[in-house]
């Protein structure tokens, strides 16, 4: 659970929405500290069809 300003949400729910995009292969959301809101979301994505 990520707690942003008292609103808690499951990052997996957001990841599932992001992963529906045809150019995104995978996403992951992690919380990062925020001095005002408690936590912020940081999203990492892997694009589909992109060579390293």
C-alpha positions as CSV (number, residue, x, y, z in Angstrom):
1,X,0.0,0.0,0.0
2,X,1.1,3.5,-0.8
3,X,-0.1,6.3,1.5
4,X,-0.3,9.6,-0.3
5,X,-1.7,12.4,1.9
6,X,-3.9,9.9,3.8
7,X,-5.2,8.2,0.7
8,X,-4.0,4.6,0.5
9,X,-3.9,2.7,-2.7
10,X,-2.5,-0.6,-4.0
11,X,0.2,0.1,-6.5
12,X,-0.7,-3.2,-8.3
13,X,-4.0,-1.6,-9.4
14,X,-2.2,1.2,-11.1
15,X,0.4,-1.1,-12.6
16,X,-2.3,-3.2,-14.2
17,X,-3.8,0.0,-15.9
18,X,-0.4,1.1,-17.1
19,X,0.5,-2.4,-18.4
20,X,-2.6,-2.2,-20.7
21,X,-0.8,0.3,-22.9
22,X,0.3,-1.4,-26.1
23,X,3.9,0.0,-25.9
24,X,4.5,-0.9,-22.3
25,X,5.8,-4.4,-21.5
26,X,5.9,-4.1,-17.8
27,X,5.6,-1.5,-15.0
28,X,6.4,-1.3,-11.3
29,X,5.5,1.3,-8.8
30,X,7.4,1.9,-5.6
31,X,6.8,4.5,-2.8
32,X,9.3,7.2,-2.2
33,X,9.3,9.5,0.9
34,X,7.6,12.9,0.7
35,X,8.0,15.4,3.5
36,X,4.4,16.8,3.0
37,X,2.3,13.9,1.7
38,X,4.1,11.0,3.4
39,X,4.8,9.1,0.2
40,X,4.9,9.7,-3.6
41,X,4.8,7.1,-6.4
42,X,7.8,6.3,-8.6
43,X,6.9,4.4,-11.7
44,X,9.4,2.3,-13.6
45,X,8.5,1.0,-17.1
46,X,9.9,-1.3,-19.7
47,X,8.9,-0.5,-23.2
48,X,7.8,-3.3,-25.6
49,X,10.0,-3.8,-28.7
50,X,12.9,-1.6,-27.6
51,X,16.4,-3.1,-27.8
52,X,18.8,-2.4,-25.0
